[in-house]
């Protein structure tokens, strides 16, 4: 009783009397003599003392049919099937009949009765006390006043598909029956006035378990819904007990004589009265005195409060349908208890500051998260105002995800509440809802509280439990001076950049930073060495150089790599060594070692590697004073130049900057810059080298001889020996001076003798030298005159030859014009077979079969053998005509134009000055006489043929 008095009472239901819509607001009147009630499937079922069964719809429409001749004693409406089971009497005496009605089918306007059988346990008649039907229609249990229970197994709607057996026998009347289904296991609870038992129907022997040694009165038992594990409720006068199939559960001390027990949607309904409890022999009495008041109480067992309590007169039954409770009284009045909506109930609790109860109620009503969060917020505000900051923060924590965190944070920014704020921020991070600002604030709280243990617990949590922005945490820890914690966090979560930044900038632990880079995957190791390489090279040059050698050859992370996957990749990783040269800006010794290692390991290293190494070797060569060492360095530098891996322009500049003569000359020769070699010797006044360069490269560039002659002519020193050597050098090419002097004096070349002019040019060139006398060019002039004499004799010989050939050709032409031509060829000039008619003969002396000529000749008017040679002659003639016309046109255009350079550029662009050879040596080595002969005979050889 004490427990009952501690439960709070509320009015969560609105009571109203049901009005008859057709009686102008009068109360609805129930049928007279109601003896049994039930509800389900959208209607309330009533049985009366006249044997009628009534159906009351939601619109308060009543309908009935005659089910029994005398009276109806029990009704059971199934919830999942539109099946109604009734017990009543058709004859006087004790002869109860069970009828099963299919409400979906009609028989003469009434529901179809699918089965009728007498309810008699054994051979002796007895009254039915209670009835229960399983929702799957396979079990039906009937309890009797003599303590017997009859079980019908099978399809209860048909006789032939079911069988009936006596399940229980005893001396105490049966007061309650209920089926419980849990998976594939079916139980039947049986309550009497003295005991509570449970049968397992899914086992063949139907084993029985006795759960308790006290029972309940009639209609004082019920079965909870599955949300409450389908427990069997037994309401005694002192307590209410809940039972599982194998044991007794909790009990509630609800005092008072129980008249009725129901369970609906989490609510327990008890109907009691305050009079002294009757004896158990009156278990079946439903009669009450007219003045007796019944108290209907609705309990919420989960939340432990009374949802409603009110007094009613002479209650027949309480039914649940259409979302409300309906109370039937003997004065034919129908009352409805309408449950208030959840929000209204919560507001009632809020007014009384019953937040805990409101939270429990909201959960039981399956309120959404937004609604729950609002309750938690209000509860937290209430506790905060009362000064219970610890309790308030716990409620605010439960609002995470719905309530804006800034609402809570502002309340606890006071230094005295920092531990509460820390708790809230920790919860925020655990739910992965914290942003960067929250992480910063939490870490600041840890540092303010000097709570190193909490800080370490926060940052050293498992990776799966990390619910914060790691980068923000590293920044905050670094700023607060917790470098070791920041380093741990960066290393654990592979924030390589932050790890290295802290190690190098804050802790100055360069060796550890270098070791860490060596454990990184290739891409990250490469990028970090580019970023921090100069710093590491400055402090730990040797170790840094070693790592760079690894990185630029065949890099593999160290065995304790932070990225285990990288160890499984067999791919070769090699960085571009040229990109790391700036790292060695102030470490030439390490740079030299690095570059020499690279070209030794990889001869195909980038050109920049060779160029840089060349620069280093040239610097060493330039500063070296020991001749022996200097010679070694010189050979080392030349070996790089000969490797063909350096960039020509860069190497040349480097050699010139360091005045490395051997390298400069080698590169000039390699690049075929022979004039540069000549100029180099001239600048250094190396006269012998100048003449040597002319001898060595004069065949490739003939202008070298002229440049040498001009150079020596300008010298005031006595250079007679070198001038003579240039002029009479046996290796100087024939005609070199002729060509060069014609180019220099081309304006005179059209008007004067070229041979005289070239000699004049030599004399004119040497006239600038005050030390040169005529004796210097004496041999040259004598040789020149001798060559000119020989050339004149050769020209005269050719003139005589051409005249003789011309006369011979004219005589041959005259013969062809005036004399008959005898063709004596016996073989075809094409197939070399004996000639057969028809055949074709040409005046040139060639003969062909007609079919050979038609098959191979391009034109029947030309000899196929002589055609190629004739075309060459004709092309030569046409080219000479065009060249003569083009020469005259060019000179006219050049004289008339204001911009002569543009005219010359236009002709160059069209390829006019390109060398073009139109005539090649004739086959068989014929002399020029043959060509002249072809020229004179071109008219006779074309379009001349004779058919024989």
Secondary structure, DSSP 8 states (H G I E B T S, - for coil): -HHHHHSEE---EEEEE-B-TTTTT-B-B--SSEEEEEEETTEEEEEETTSEEEEE-TT--EEEEE--SSEEEEEEE-SSSSEEEEEEESSSSS-EEEEEEEEEEEETTEEEEEEEEE--STTS---EEEEEE-TTSSEEEEEETTS-EEEEEE-TT-STTEEEEEEE--SS-EEEEEEEEETTEEEEEEEESS-EEEEETTSTT--EEEEES----TT-EEE--GGGTT-EEEE-SS-EEEE-SSSEEEEE---SEEEEEEEETTEEEEEEESS----GGGTT-----TT-EEEEEEEETTTTEEEEEEEEESEEEEEEETTEEEEEETTSBEEEEEE--HHHHHHHHHHTT-HHHHHHHHHHTT--HHHHHHHHHHHHHHHHHHT-HHHHHHHHHTTTTTS-HHHHHHHT-SGGGHHHHHHHHHHHHHTT---HHHHHHHHHHHHHHT-HHHHHHHHTS-GGG--S-HHHHHHHHHHHT-HHHHHHHHHHTT-HHHHHHIIIIIS--HHHHHHHHHTS-HHHHHHHHHHHHHHHHHH-HHHHHHHHHHHHSS----TT-S-HHHHT--------GGGGGGGGTT-HHHHHHHHHHHHHH-TT--HHHHHHHHHHHHHHHHH---HHHHHHHHHHHHHHHHTT-S-HHHHHHHHHHTT-HHHHHHHHHHTT-HHHHHHHHHHTT-HHHHHHHHHHHTTT-THHHHHHHHHHHH--S--HHHHHHHHH-TTS-TTHHHHHHHHHTHHHHTTS-HHHHHHHHHHHHHTT-SS--GGGTHHHHHHHHHHHHHHHHHHHHHHHHHHHHHHHHHHHHHHHHHS-------B-TTT-SB--SSEEE-TTS-EEEHHHHHHH-S-TTS-TTTHHHHHHHHHHHHHHHHHHHHHHHHHHHHHH-S-HHHHHHHHHHTTTTS--------TT---HHHHHHHHHTHHHHTT--EE-
